[in-house]
Amino acid sequence: MAEPNWFRYLKWRRRVAKARREVLSRKGQGRPHGLAGRLIVSLTSYPPRFGSLEITLRSILTQSVAPDEVILWLEPGHEEQLPPAIRALPGLSIRSHEFLRSYMKIIPTLLAYPEATIVTFDDDVYYPRDWLERLVEAAKASPRQIMVHRAHRFTVRDGQPLPYGAWQKNISETESAADVFLTGVHGVLYPPHSLYKDVTRKELFMTLAPMADDVWLYWMARMQGTLIRHVGGRTRIIEWPGSQEVSLKSFNINEETRGNDQAIAGMMGHYGLPEPRS
């Protein structure tokens, strides 16, 4: 029997409170990451999310492994709306870039740091203290692969992708495979040159997959011949209160709009199946 809504809500509130206490209790500096080049952690946000952004950033800035830089990309004019507590966070770089929807968390960083290892994450969820360390250690073991904490199974039948709703979601297996589909919500580590040359072509991604950056980035990885590695275990997402009032999630999985299916159709029409190419 399904749990009643009030009980699920109560459990969520308890998880949120526990997560907040854990973040605020962290002490000490993270150790060096040990990767060969620079490690840049990158995100984007916008004013409706600013109320919960501080606790997300604190969970990133107090990781057990320290990146070389944490960058918050904002649309021009939005920095003035940031709460003073966010602007004062030590270790945070705040920069502006033209509006690119959710692509803001990766495209400007790829352009600015083409030789760096880049980790992207969403601005509205809790990240445990070893979140970055687990991605980094997996990258050391398999340096040419993209690392993810949360992944789905890209499923093809008779040469065509099945509808997004029919895929296996939030897989538990630790593996690298062509059908491991990255999801950005709980963090993705991209080694240098792991994405196809078209990845920063705004005219393409804003036309083919304007609301589905995961779809675009999966295609760019597979076309580059890069495998995606799920680091293992199902991921429980803890969203901060108030952070989901404005979200791409409802667009991308809604049965009427089917944002991910539309993006996949666009990518199929332009590129065909996501297979390695020169």
Buried (B, 14 or more C-beta within 10 A) or exposed (E): EEEEEEEEEEEEEEBBEEBBEBBEEBEEEBEEBEBEEBBBBBBBBBBBBBBBBBBBBBBBBBBBBBBBBBBBBBBEEBBEEBEEEBEEBEBBEBEBBEEBBBBBBBBBBBEBBEEBBBBBBBBBBBBBBEBBBBBBBBBEEBEBBBBBBBBBBBBEEEEEBBEBEEBBBBBEEEBBBBBBBBBBBBBBBBBBEBBBEBBBBEEBBBEBBBBBBBBBBBBBBBBBBBBBBBBBBEBEBBBBEEBBEEBBEEBBBEEEEBBBBBBBBBBBEEBEBBEEEE
